[in-house]
């Protein structure tokens, strides 16, 4: 062993005496992540086993079966990708668009912008239709643009986390099939919490995340695709330009062959199996009703306090409520107060809505009547302390 000098920061930063890892208790009522179910955290803490161990391969099969239930589909290729929701979003672009191919993206918030950015990086011919942040597209608007542009893929966000809009999806799949294009859906803030039928609504490609409706920590991104999408992938003229997200390779691991691709995040798959098991135990219809009931209680309570919601009632997202910040309230100061003094996180607005709205999440394990009561009580008793002229001295 050489007598080389170690980096001096070991002593300067007192690294040997760092305390055990600690994080404060938080109630996460923002846009995500939400709190993980305690049963999920127990599963997460189990000892890792090998990613080709027979017991782990059996667990993988369980995850796929449970995911098909949550997606309401029978798609062969249904799996949790290693990475947060943006990984599966990128996989949906990287695998199914080749250079110069047309994609039509319906943009009505921040995550429509992300799809546009990703598609342009893969040299797609990107076409965009837009709505104001807080509005949804009509079926007629979508049909007109698809028939005019004739894209290979039509992509839309089901539950737009930046605005709190729930986009109606029924009928779009039929339009896409009539025009020979794939229907791609971002379900990051809807899977496991909001009514979603992959097969019935003729959705060809969909992706989500683990840290919202599934009540797991961030780290996996559920993905599903049907036979139409499989056929398009098989007929690519060029290699998928992203090795890690290449579904033709990933499916050899998650398919019947179980051929090694990358070292799987074993413990995260323990966690998602448990989260999905709990969804199956409660039942999707019961879960969807619970989210609707708690969101309505939140809407009513905010209205009683004189607060205005950003989205029209028919398009409100049960998992994410956007509240207009009153003009005489210091929104950031109030939000920071909730976090520092009450351990509750709510979100600021994104993009064009930054500083104009709060984003309140009731997702998965966190969607409960008790959490609604707790938050409404704080809005009632604390918000008045944060009028613009008072907050500077509070």
Phi and psi in degrees as a GROMACS rama.xvg file:
@    title "Ramachandran Plot"
@    xaxis  label "Phi"
@    yaxis  label "Psi"
@TYPE xy
-75.1515  155.772  UNK-2
-94.5377  41.2083  UNK-3
-72.7885  149.348  UNK-4
-78.7112  132.196  UNK-5
-76.4069  154.939  UNK-6
-56.4293  131.312  UNK-7
-70.014  -16.0554  UNK-8
-63.2885  -16.9243  UNK-9
-54.7527  -42.8637  UNK-10
-85.7861  -46.1504  UNK-11
-58.6177  -39.4754  UNK-12
-93.5539  4.72886  UNK-13
56.7662  39.2471  UNK-14
-58.6878  -39.2064  UNK-15
-63.1099  -19.6955  UNK-16
-105.092  14.4193  UNK-17
-58.2253  142.939  UNK-18
-75.4699  167.094  UNK-19
-59.143  150.178  UNK-20
-59.9832  131.246  UNK-21
-141.863  137.468  UNK-22
-131.187  144.768  UNK-23
-70.3851  156.331  UNK-24
-73.4828  130.759  UNK-25
-132.982  145.435  UNK-26
-102.315  110.622  UNK-27
-91.8792  94.6824  UNK-28
-111.726  38.2812  UNK-29
-105.921  -157.284  UNK-30
-79.3146  -0.218275  UNK-31
123.408  146.651  UNK-32
-71.6679  161.831  UNK-33
-103.76  169.654  UNK-34
-64.1532  139.147  UNK-35
-79.45  145.484  UNK-36
-61.7339  135.52  UNK-37
-54.4565  -33.8048  UNK-38
-66.3094  -33.9346  UNK-39
-66.1914  -42.1465  UNK-40
-65.3303  -34.3401  UNK-41
-62.4396  -44.8983  UNK-42
-63.7777  -39.8373  UNK-43
-59.8445  -31.9831  UNK-44
-84.7189  -1.84377  UNK-45
-65.855  155.936  UNK-46
-64.3957  138.839  UNK-47
-65.2125  150.491  UNK-48
-126.236  171.985  UNK-49
-64.197  147.478  UNK-50
-77.8333  0.0278294  UNK-51
-120.778  9.06853  UNK-52
-61.7371  140.657  UNK-53
-56.8082  -38.8639  UNK-54
-65.8248  -36.717  UNK-55
-71.9444  -38.6542  UNK-56
-62.0046  -35.4898  UNK-57
-67.0611  -39.5574  UNK-58
-62.9167  -38.4208  UNK-59
-58.5444  -42.529  UNK-60
-63.1234  -38.7293  UNK-61
-60.3874  -46.0254  UNK-62
-58.6197  -43.4945  UNK-63
-65.1105  -41.888  UNK-64
-63.0655  -44.1884  UNK-65
-67.1226  -36.538  UNK-66
-65.0341  -40.7379  UNK-67
-59.8638  -37.0531  UNK-68
-64.4781  -48.2035  UNK-69
-64.0271  -36.7496  UNK-70
-77.3655  -16.8326  UNK-71
56.529  58.4326  UNK-72
-147.669  166.415  UNK-73
-118.468  25.5036  UNK-74
-65.935  132.693  UNK-75
-60.5902  -48.2952  UNK-76
-89.2832  93.3069  UNK-77
-139.482  119.165  UNK-78
-159.037  160.517  UNK-79
-95.8023  117.71  UNK-80
-75.7514  148.162  UNK-81
-77.5737  106.908  UNK-82
140.432  163.146  UNK-83
-71.9553  179.731  UNK-84
-53.0036  -31.4506  UNK-85
-65.0748  -25.1131  UNK-86
-66.0118  -46.9107  UNK-87
-70.1575  -32.2835  UNK-88
-59.8052  -47.8602  UNK-89
-66.3818  -37.5449  UNK-90
-60.1886  -37.3239  UNK-91
-65.3926  -29.2048  UNK-92
-85.2653  -49.859  UNK-93
-60.6097  -37.2289  UNK-94
-83.1608  -24.1588  UNK-95
-118.83  0.816007  UNK-96
-122.168  131.392  UNK-97
-109.739  162.377  UNK-98
-52.3067  128.294  UNK-99
87.9732  -11.3292  UNK-100
-71.3772  147.043  UNK-101
-82.7576  133.483  UNK-102
-127.528  138.156  UNK-103
-110.492  120.57  UNK-104
-114.533  125.991  UNK-105
-90.4277  109.514  UNK-106
-103.185  123.283  UNK-107
-142.531  23.7061  UNK-108
173.65  -173.08  UNK-109
-59.8642  -38.6566  UNK-110
-82.0471  -16.9334  UNK-111
-65.3541  -39.9514  UNK-112
-60.3489  -39.6755  UNK-113
-65.3345  -40.5816  UNK-114
-60.3121  -41.4555  UNK-115
-62.0119  -45.7468  UNK-116
-60.5602  -47.2409  UNK-117
-62.5448  -45.8301  UNK-118
-61.8819  -37.6623  UNK-119
-68.4242  -33.6361  UNK-120
-66.7606  -27.4416  UNK-121
-93.9942  16.5514  UNK-122
60.8547  34.2526  UNK-123
-75.7328  160.277  UNK-124
-86.5267  95.4002  UNK-125
-88.5311  123.493  UNK-126
-116.277  140.88  UNK-127
-130.919  135.641  UNK-128
-115.594  144.398  UNK-129
-127.858  149.028  UNK-130
-129.843  156.977  UNK-131
-60.6994  150.535  UNK-132
-71.4332  101.655  UNK-133
133.356  -2.97752  UNK-134
-114.082  165.382  UNK-135
-120.197  160.294  UNK-136
-85.7731  145.982  UNK-137
-86.6535  158.418  UNK-138
-61.1128  -36.5814  UNK-139
-66.3876  -40.2459  UNK-140
-63.4706  -42.6751  UNK-141
-66.5025  -45.2979  UNK-142
-60.7612  -43.3696  UNK-143
-58.789  -45.96  UNK-144
-71.3635  -38.2755  UNK-145
-64.5838  -43.7629  UNK-146
-67.3337  -31.1965  UNK-147
-76.4355  -44.1523  UNK-148
-89.5354  -30.4138  UNK-149
55.1042  59.2962  UNK-150
-78.8577  164.349  UNK-151
-77.8295  -31.3044  UNK-152
-136.599  138.602  UNK-153
-112.504  125.81  UNK-154
-121.501  137.88  UNK-155
-150.41  149.343  UNK-156
-89.4457  124.189  UNK-157
-70.0647  -52.5928  UNK-158
-121.413  99.543  UNK-159
-81.0683  107.125  UNK-160
-66.2507  -25.1575  UNK-161
-79.2326  -19.8749  UNK-162
-122.347  -21.0422  UNK-163
81.535  23.3904  UNK-164
-97.777  132.123  UNK-165
-100.706  112.844  UNK-166
-83.6496  121.379  UNK-167
-60.283  135.283  UNK-168
-113.604  -19.4506  UNK-169
-60.4265  131.831  UNK-170
98.5978  -22.2497  UNK-171
-69.5591  -39.8547  UNK-172
-59.0592  -40.4669  UNK-173
-63.4177  -40.9823  UNK-174
-63.6101  -43.0825  UNK-175
-62.6131  -42.1037  UNK-176
-66.949  -37.679  UNK-177
-63.3084  -28.9523  UNK-178
-107.68  14.256  UNK-179
56.0979  45.4294  UNK-180
-129.934  154.475  UNK-181
-80.5731  147.398  UNK-182
-106.69  112.154  UNK-183
-109.358  129.305  UNK-184
-125.352  129.579  UNK-185
-86.8403  112.997  UNK-186
-116.823  32.5739  UNK-187
-59.3298  -39.3577  UNK-188
-107.979  16.2533  UNK-189
-122.091  -33.1567  UNK-190
-57.9382  129.358  UNK-191
79.7603  6.51048  UNK-192
-143.195  -26.7327  UNK-193
-128.154  144.552  UNK-194
-50.6546  125.321  UNK-195
-154.332  125.179  UNK-196
-127.833  98.7378  UNK-197
-63.8289  -51.0942  UNK-198
-70.6929  -49.3233  UNK-199
-60.1089  -38.1401  UNK-200
-90.7905  6.03882  UNK-201
57.5236  45.5084  UNK-202
-88.2552  125.749  UNK-203
-85.3199  -35.4778  UNK-204
-139.162  138.024  UNK-205
-152.147  150.367  UNK-206
-141.854  159.85  UNK-207
-150.19  -155.079  UNK-208
-142.848  172.057  UNK-209
-95.6068  -17.5652  UNK-210
-97.985  11.9002  UNK-211
-120.281  -99.2753  UNK-212
-64.457  -20.6314  UNK-213
-88.5439  -5.25701  UNK-214
60.1717  37.5523  UNK-215
-117.833  167.12  UNK-216
-68.0528  162.502  UNK-217
-66.4523  150.943  UNK-218
147.302  -19.054  UNK-219
-126.232  153.781  UNK-220
-133.803  100.688  UNK-221
-56.7234  140.772  UNK-222
-141.938  145.797  UNK-223
-146.661  147.353  UNK-224
-146.562  148.348  UNK-225
-96.6836  -173.15  UNK-226
-65.9265  -31.998  UNK-227
-61.693  -43.0606  UNK-228
-68.9876  -39.3099  UNK-229
-58.4478  -41.3321  UNK-230
-64.5187  -41.4093  UNK-231
-64.8219  -41.496  UNK-232
-63.1139  -41.963  UNK-233
-63.9537  -29.9295  UNK-234
-95.3424  13.941  UNK-235
-57.4258  144.606  UNK-236
-88.4317  -18.8532  UNK-237
-131.201  162.468  UNK-238
-64.1729  148.894  UNK-239
-61.8928  125.466  UNK-240
-76.9898  3.64302  UNK-241
-125.315  106.266  UNK-242
-63.4467  -45.9664  UNK-243
-62.8968  -31.8314  UNK-244
-105.286  12.1334  UNK-245
-69.529  110.993  UNK-246
-68.6828  -25.5194  UNK-247
-67.1465  -29.0978  UNK-248
-84.2157  -44.6221  UNK-249
-60.2754  -36.1456  UNK-250
-69.7518  -20.2873  UNK-251
-71.1801  -26.2691  UNK-252
-85.1647  -45.5753  UNK-253
-85.3913  -12.4346  UNK-254
-84.7952  -165.254  UNK-255
-68.226  -22.9033  UNK-256
-72.9323  -33.7186  UNK-257
54.0381  49.5338  UNK-258
-91.255  132.424  UNK-259
-54.5107  133.045  UNK-260
-120.88  -57.2411  UNK-261
-146.509  164.148  UNK-262
-69.5013  114.834  UNK-263
-72.0125  148.85  UNK-264
-75.2664  81.486  UNK-265
-53.8254  -50.4463  UNK-266
-66.6381  -32.6934  UNK-267
-65.7514  -31.5092  UNK-268
-74.0793  -29.8233  UNK-269
-58.3164  -45.8999  UNK-270
-64.012  -46.3861  UNK-271
-69.7168  -31.9508  UNK-272
-60.3438  -43.6103  UNK-273
-67.5486  -42.5399  UNK-274
-60.5006  -42.6779  UNK-275
-70.4045  -34.9811  UNK-276
-61.6357  -41.8308  UNK-277
-67.0132  -33.1343  UNK-278
-64.7754  -46.0491  UNK-279
-63.1237  -36.2051  UNK-280
-66.109  -45.0523  UNK-281
-73.3701  -34.3562  UNK-282
93.9676  132.371  UNK-283
-58.4322  -44.3208  UNK-284
-61.5515  -40.5301  UNK-285
-64.4598  -39.5266  UNK-286
-66.126  -46.1021  UNK-287
-60.2239  -41.5364  UNK-288
-65.4781  -39.5363  UNK-289
-61.3591  -44.475  UNK-290
-64.9741  -40.5582  UNK-291
-63.4242  -45.3343  UNK-292
-62.0249  -45.8253  UNK-293
-70.9006  -35.2701  UNK-294
-67.2804  -38.6987  UNK-295
-65.4362  -38.1026  UNK-296
-62.3537  -40.0655  UNK-297
-64.9003  -46.5107  UNK-298
-56.3016  -47.9517  UNK-299
-63.9712  -41.8363  UNK-300
-66.263  -40.5316  UNK-301
-65.6213  -39.3663  UNK-302
-63.5693  -40.2193  UNK-303
-62.9208  -26.911  UNK-304
-87.2089  2.29229  UNK-305
83.5507  15.4101  UNK-306
-94.4063  147.608  UNK-307
-108.341  137.396  UNK-308
-88.0315  153.824  UNK-309
-81.5535  -27.8322  UNK-310
-110.413  140.392  UNK-311
-59.1162  146.892  UNK-312
-53.8205  -40.4425  UNK-313
-71.6042  -13.177  UNK-314
-115.872  12.6621  UNK-315
-73.3849  140.913  UNK-316
-92.4203  120.012  UNK-317
-61.9248  -23.8419  UNK-318
-88.4309  -19.1027  UNK-319
-146.167  113.842  UNK-320
-106.165  129.981  UNK-321
-105.465  126.051  UNK-322
-116.483  128.03  UNK-323
-68.7011  130.513  UNK-324
-76.642  121.258  UNK-325
-56.7995  146.802  UNK-326
-63.5756  -22.7777  UNK-327
-98.9964  12.3171  UNK-328
-113.674  137.855  UNK-329
-83.5111  95.5264  UNK-330
-62.4888  -41.7353  UNK-331
-66.1386  -40.9916  UNK-332
-63.6097  -41.2941  UNK-333
-65.6891  -44.4039  UNK-334
-60.8856  -44.2338  UNK-335
-65.8175  -35.284  UNK-336
-62.9066  -44.5204  UNK-337
-59.0606  -40.9975  UNK-338
-71.8984  -49.2453  UNK-339
-73.7365  -35.7772  UNK-340
-104.476  -17.6976  UNK-341
-127.974  -2.60443  UNK-342
67.3088  25.3625  UNK-343
-115.248  128.051  UNK-344
-102.776  127.271  UNK-345
-123.094  162.484  UNK-346
-99.7475  154.642  UNK-347
-83.8103  169.827  UNK-348
-73.5756  157.259  UNK-349
-109.306  152.726  UNK-350
56.5624  -128.19  UNK-351
-67.2728  -14.0593  UNK-352
-99.8935  5.11572  UNK-353
-61.0269  128.81  UNK-354
79.7422  -2.95351  UNK-355
-107.132  -24.1275  UNK-356
-137.1  159.338  UNK-357
-103.651  149.384  UNK-358
-115.623  120.008  UNK-359
-112.872  120.338  UNK-360
-102.648  132.578  UNK-361
-126.549  86.7543  UNK-362
-125.647  132.732  UNK-363
58.2166  -126.962  UNK-364
-56.8083  -29.8563  UNK-365
-81.6258  -9.11698  UNK-366
-81.9011  90.1858  UNK-367
-141.024  154.125  UNK-368
-62.6658  -36.0723  UNK-369
-63.2393  -40.9013  UNK-370
-67.8213  -36.0839  UNK-371
-63.2094  -46.7913  UNK-372
-59.2264  -43.7954  UNK-373
-62.0063  -45.1071  UNK-374
-70.2326  -43.8383  UNK-375
-61.7196  -37.5584  UNK-376
-61.521  -39.886  UNK-377
-71.1266  -37.683  UNK-378
-60.4898  -40.774  UNK-379
-67.5509  -44.1004  UNK-380
-91.9009  -25.3498  UNK-381
-108.643  -27.7568  UNK-382
-60.4427  -38.2686  UNK-383
-63.0094  -17.6962  UNK-384
-74.7012  -8.63057  UNK-385
-114.736  29.5822  UNK-386
-63.4099  150.799  UNK-387
-51.8361  -43.1383  UNK-388
-76.0684  -17.4223  UNK-389
-96.7522  -32.0555  UNK-390
-63.9154  -26.2752  UNK-391
-66.4557  -24.7832  UNK-392
-110.02  -5.50548  UNK-393
